[in-house]
Amino acid sequence: MNRSRPKQILIRVSELELNAIKLKVTKSKINQNEYILRCLLDKEIVVIDGLKEQIVELKRIGNNLNQLTRAVNEGRANCGKELQDINKEMKEVWQLLRLLIQRQH
């Protein structure tokens, strides 16, 4: 028994309705219980395809950006202003991604 949710609601659906629900649950990438609860409680369900891949790519870009920043600070490269602008934009992208991820959970 789930201790945080000890109460149970039983509903009946047709085969067609069940298949539609299962399809939506699969697309949502959350479990069926969570999906149905979010629907019933009017919570937003956000599905972002390819989000994990984008995060991996952003981490790679961030790593390269850090290496460039280090090189500028050590005097091995000269593009400080452009690097600061890129750094600022990367922070904004990360903040937006974090907000999207939080909305999914």
Buried (B, 14 or more C-beta within 10 A) or exposed (E): EEEEEEEEEEEEEEEEEEEEBEEBBEEBEBEEEBBBBBBEEEEEBEEEEEBEEEEEEBEEEBEEBEEBBEBBEEEEBEEEEEBEEBBEEBEEBBEEBEEEEEEBE
